[in-house]
Amino acid sequence: MAEAGGQDFFLPFDTPLRPGQQNDWRFCDRCFVLFYWPHNADSDCAAGGKHHPHPFNYVLDHL
């Protein structure tokens, strides 16, 4: 859990997918952003080269 602007939030990872959610989001441990893993081959990392994914599979709500 983290705190931003006085509010707590939680970003689920490695959980079963529910309707309205999208998985395959990863955290790059070089540039510290979330990126969509299926597009890793064509996404550049701000730290240079391609993103380096942390092993957690984050799940985001998706409309």
CYANA upper distance limits for C-alpha pairs under 8 A (distance plus 0.5 A):
  1 MET  CA      8 ASP  CA      7.21
  1 MET  CA      9 PHE  CA      6.41
  1 MET  CA     10 PHE  CA      5.53
  1 MET  CA     11 LEU  CA      8.08
  2 ALA  CA      8 ASP  CA      6.24
  2 ALA  CA      9 PHE  CA      6.37
  2 ALA  CA     10 PHE  CA      7.36
  3 GLU  CA      7 GLN  CA      5.97
  3 GLU  CA      8 ASP  CA      5.12
  3 GLU  CA      9 PHE  CA      7.06
  4 ALA  CA      8 ASP  CA      7.11
  4 ALA  CA      9 PHE  CA      8.39
 11 LEU  CA     58 TYR  CA      7.52
 11 LEU  CA     59 VAL  CA      7.79
 11 LEU  CA     60 LEU  CA      8.04
 12 PRO  CA     58 TYR  CA      6.38
 12 PRO  CA     59 VAL  CA      6.16
 12 PRO  CA     60 LEU  CA      8.03
 13 PHE  CA     56 PHE  CA      6.55
 13 PHE  CA     57 ASN  CA      5.74
 13 PHE  CA     58 TYR  CA      4.53
 13 PHE  CA     59 VAL  CA      6.04
 14 ASP  CA     56 PHE  CA      6.79
 14 ASP  CA     57 ASN  CA      5.62
 14 ASP  CA     58 TYR  CA      6.80
 14 ASP  CA     59 VAL  CA      7.86
 15 THR  CA     59 VAL  CA      7.73
 17 LEU  CA     21 GLN  CA      6.77
 17 LEU  CA     22 GLN  CA      7.58
 17 LEU  CA     23 ASN  CA      7.43
 17 LEU  CA     59 VAL  CA      7.81
 20 GLY  CA     61 ASP  CA      6.32
 20 GLY  CA     62 HIS  CA      5.62
 20 GLY  CA     63 LEU  CA      6.51
 21 GLN  CA     59 VAL  CA      7.00
 21 GLN  CA     60 LEU  CA      5.97
 21 GLN  CA     61 ASP  CA      4.75
 21 GLN  CA     62 HIS  CA      5.27
 21 GLN  CA     63 LEU  CA      8.22
 22 GLN  CA     59 VAL  CA      6.13
 22 GLN  CA     60 LEU  CA      5.85
 22 GLN  CA     61 ASP  CA      6.75
 22 GLN  CA     62 HIS  CA      6.30
 23 ASN  CA     57 ASN  CA      7.08
 23 ASN  CA     58 TYR  CA      6.38
 23 ASN  CA     59 VAL  CA      4.86
 23 ASN  CA     60 LEU  CA      6.89
 24 ASP  CA     36 TYR  CA      6.58
 24 ASP  CA     37 TRP  CA      5.89
 24 ASP  CA     38 PRO  CA      7.52
 24 ASP  CA     57 ASN  CA      6.05
 24 ASP  CA     58 TYR  CA      6.84
 24 ASP  CA     59 VAL  CA      7.51
 25 TRP  CA     34 LEU  CA      6.82
 25 TRP  CA     35 PHE  CA      6.10
 25 TRP  CA     36 TYR  CA      5.08
 25 TRP  CA     37 TRP  CA      6.08
 25 TRP  CA     57 ASN  CA      6.33
 25 TRP  CA     58 TYR  CA      5.44
 25 TRP  CA     59 VAL  CA      7.04
 25 TRP  CA     60 LEU  CA      8.18
 26 ARG  CA     34 LEU  CA      5.90
 26 ARG  CA     35 PHE  CA      6.01
 26 ARG  CA     36 TYR  CA      6.86
 26 ARG  CA     37 TRP  CA      6.57
 26 ARG  CA     53 PRO  CA      6.19
 26 ARG  CA     54 HIS  CA      6.83
 26 ARG  CA     55 PRO  CA      7.82
 26 ARG  CA     56 PHE  CA      6.94
 26 ARG  CA     57 ASN  CA      6.22
 26 ARG  CA     58 TYR  CA      6.48
 27 PHE  CA     32 PHE  CA      6.90
 27 PHE  CA     33 VAL  CA      6.13
 27 PHE  CA     34 LEU  CA      4.97
 27 PHE  CA     35 PHE  CA      6.95
 27 PHE  CA     52 HIS  CA      8.48
 27 PHE  CA     53 PRO  CA      6.07
 27 PHE  CA     54 HIS  CA      5.89
 27 PHE  CA     56 PHE  CA      8.02
 28 CYS  CA     32 PHE  CA      5.64
 28 CYS  CA     33 VAL  CA      6.08
 28 CYS  CA     34 LEU  CA      6.81
 28 CYS  CA     35 PHE  CA      7.76
 28 CYS  CA     51 HIS  CA      6.08
 28 CYS  CA     52 HIS  CA      5.56
 28 CYS  CA     53 PRO  CA      5.15
 28 CYS  CA     54 HIS  CA      6.44
 29 ASP  CA     33 VAL  CA      8.35
 29 ASP  CA     51 HIS  CA      8.48
 29 ASP  CA     52 HIS  CA      6.56
 29 ASP  CA     53 PRO  CA      6.84
 29 ASP  CA     54 HIS  CA      6.50
 30 ARG  CA     45 CYS  CA      8.37
 30 ARG  CA     47 ALA  CA      6.65
 30 ARG  CA     51 HIS  CA      7.63
 30 ARG  CA     52 HIS  CA      6.84
 31 CYS  CA     45 CYS  CA      7.04
 31 CYS  CA     46 ALA  CA      6.39
 31 CYS  CA     47 ALA  CA      5.93
 31 CYS  CA     51 HIS  CA      8.14
 35 PHE  CA     40 ASN  CA      8.05
 36 TYR  CA     40 ASN  CA      7.25
 39 HIS  CA     43 SER  CA      6.80
 40 ASN  CA     44 ASP  CA      8.36
 40 ASN  CA     50 LYS  CA      7.60
 40 ASN  CA     51 HIS  CA      7.31
 41 ALA  CA     50 LYS  CA      7.85
 43 SER  CA     50 LYS  CA      6.92
 43 SER  CA     51 HIS  CA      7.78
 44 ASP  CA     48 GLY  CA      7.50
 44 ASP  CA     49 GLY  CA      6.43
 44 ASP  CA     50 LYS  CA      5.40
 44 ASP  CA     51 HIS  CA      6.98
 45 CYS  CA     49 GLY  CA      6.18
 45 CYS  CA     50 LYS  CA      5.46
 45 CYS  CA     51 HIS  CA      5.34
